[in-house]
Amino acid sequence: MNLTTRSIFALTMLAAGSGAVSAQQTLTFSNTDTDPSPQITQPLAVNLEAGSAVSIAPNGNISARCMLGPAPSTICAGINAGGGGTAPTVTLAPSGLPTSAPPYPAGTSFTITPSVSGAEVCVRSVTINAAPAQSTGWPATVPAPFGAQVVNLPTASATYLFSMRCYGAGGATSATSYSVQTSNAIQPGSCGSFVSPLPAGWNRSGIQAFGQVPSTIVANSFWQPFPSSGFPGALITGRSEYHSVGFTTPADAGAWAAATPLKTFSWIPASDGGEAVLGRVYVSLSSCPGDFRIPPLGQIAPVNDTTFARGCRNIRPLFGSPNHIYADVGYVIAGPNQPSDDTTCRLAPGTSYFMNFIRANATDGSIGVPATEAECEGGIANSCGIWMSVL
């Protein structure tokens, strides 16, 4: 039965006639179908909370407080919550965690793969030490299909609880939450207590791993695993989007870097899907997704955040000018806790990082809201981007 639609008319008449609702008042739906539940008879009556009031908002929305069913129910007493059919099923499976036993160092990244059936939409949530959290790459409302998600554990000495609640025609189901703990150690390169500097309005795109970046040359092909992307990849964003693409450096750094120690992320304006303005492209290599902080000139990255320096950004000094925009970010694989500086980005071996890309002008020291930042060549209003290669 559709109680929402029918309640609007009934509540309107009740509110217009009485305003405040006294004790023992009921709201009666006189046109309801016969409900199969034995405790409900036609017509359906819902008891209102004693002393509560029915209110009408300026936009026409109507609200009232009903008597709830037995604790811990959050459903009005007398209303059958069943939607017909079978409730969704949902489970969460982790992969890619370090082989060592938990707790894991802060800065660890891994993958959570949901298994969902019978759902149309799911809501993901995460807490850190029982408090709601936003910086792990997990929270979002996602429609079907429900794919794997790379998440990060930025905080030391914390307990993370990842959950997913799915909704379908048959009702709603929550997955058994997956819990993981971090130790008081900081993984080399991690951001520690990183907080994104982005103002409201920016959203992380669904392209979050190397294997999701589409090739610009071969149809239906994607980037190879880091450190070589293979074909150039198309990084196209809408006006309010940014990309945070996760990758892990090789554990055997010496063998990998022997031929050419200096490697690069480099790009040109995209020739399809609209061209980004290169002066309004900001790219960073960081242990945290969405890291668009702008380090001070001369910053030597701290031990627990080895990428927080200009060398890991495309905003680097040139001939004394502190805010020159480059179309590349070079990097080397160095030992643990070797910090970056103005000109060199040092990444630790066997460590998870993110390549962050946003269409914004960061040379003025900050990033504004999407409406003022995300310009494209030729006055294109919405999506455009770059072609990037990784060597």
Beta strands, then each sheet from edge to edge (+ up, - down):
strand 1: 26-29
strand 2: 44-47
strand 3: 55-56
strand 4: 62-63
strand 5: 89-95
strand 6: 104-106
strand 7: 108-117
strand 8: 121-128
strand 9: 131-132
strand 10: 140-143
strand 11: 149-153
strand 12: 159-168
strand 13: 171-174
strand 14: 178-186
strand 15: 203-204
strand 16: 233-237
strand 17: 241-248
strand 18: 263-269
strand 19: 282-286
strand 20: 315-318
strand 21: 321-325
strand 22: 328-333
strand 23: 345-347
strand 24: 352-358
strand 25: 384-390
sheet 1: 1+ 2-
sheet 2: 3+ 4-
sheet 3: 5+ 7- 11+
sheet 4: 6+ 14+ 12- 8+ 9-
sheet 5: 6+ 14+ 12- 13+
sheet 6: 6+ 14+ 12- 8+ 10-
sheet 7: 15+ 17+ 24- 19+
sheet 8: 16+ 25- 18+ 22- 23-
sheet 9: 20+ 21-
end
